[in-house]
């Protein structure tokens, strides 16, 4: 095999693949499956469940969660921009103004539709 700088990467990849396969397969081969009533019961942080689930979560719960993720990720993009502000110059400033305008339009739309009100 010719000497290449990628040989070490290939060896590392093969070793990682073999170790991961062993860790995933060996426990399933050597363990016995003996489910009991306690093992099949839902686990709630050490507290026994007091009642069954009372239906589905309201859609508003998921809407608020998605809005949080979207606006949080969008807000996190301000930090790299601020770090490289001098290098980006006027073009970077205009790009960020466009980004903020689009973000503001989305924020105003969600606010007008009542997505940010908690009932």
N, C-alpha and C positions, 0 to 999 in steps of 0.2 A: 504494500500500500504506500503510495507516495506521501511524503510528509506535507501536511496541509494544516493551516491554523484552525480549520473546521473539524479536525479529528477529535480534539478535546470536547468540542460541543456535541459531536455525535456520540462519543462515549458517555458523556454526562446525560444526554437524552435517553440512551438505551438503559443505563443504570437506573434512572428515575422511572422509566416505564416498567422495568422489571420489579423494582421495589414497590411501586404503586399497585401493580397487579398482584403481587404476593400479599400485600396488606389487605386488598379487597377480596381475594379469593380464599385464602387459607382459613380465616375464621368461619366462613360458611361451610367449609368441608368438615371441620373438626368439632363443631358445636352441635348439640342436640336441641331440637325444637320441642320445647315442652310449654306451650302456652297455658297459663292459669287464668282464673277469673281476675285476679289482681293485675296481671300483666296486660290483659285486654281492656282494662278500664282506662278511660281518659285520664291523663295526668295534668293537674292544674296547679303547678308550683307547690306541690306538697299538700295542698288543701283538697279534700274530697269534693267533687262536684255536688252542689246543693240542688240543682234543678237542671232540667233539659234546656237546650237552647230555645229561646222564645221566638223563633222565626228568623227571618233574614235581617241583616243590618240595613238600615235605610240607605238609599242611594246617596243622600247628602253626605254621609260619612265618607264614602269613596270619592265624591266630588271634591270635598275639602282636602282630602289626602292628596289627590292628583294636583290640585291647584298649589298646594304647599310645595310639592316636589318640583313642579314647573317653575314657579317663581323663585324657589330657592336655588335651583340650578342656574337660572338666568342671572340672579343676583351674584352668584359665585363667579360669573364671568367678568365682573367688574375688577376684581383684584389683578388678574394678569394684565388687563388693559392699563390699569393705573401704574403697574410696575414698569411697563414698556412705553409709557406715554411720550416721553421725549424722543425715543427712537422712531415711533410711528408718525409723528408730526401731524400735519393738518389732515392728511388722509385718514389716519387712525382716529382723529377727533370726529371727523365727519361720519365715519363708519359707526362709531359709538353713539353719536347723536341719532343716526338712523335706527340703530338697535334699541335705544331708549324710547324712541317714538313708537316703534312697533310694540315694544313691551308695554308702554303706557296705553296704547290702544287696546291691547288684550286685557290689561288690568281694568280699564274703564268699562269694557264690555262685560267682564265678569261682575264688576261692581253694580252695573246697571241691571243685570239679570238677577241680582240677589245672591250670587254665589258666595259672597263673603259674609253674609249675615248668618249668625248662629241662632237657631230657634230652639 
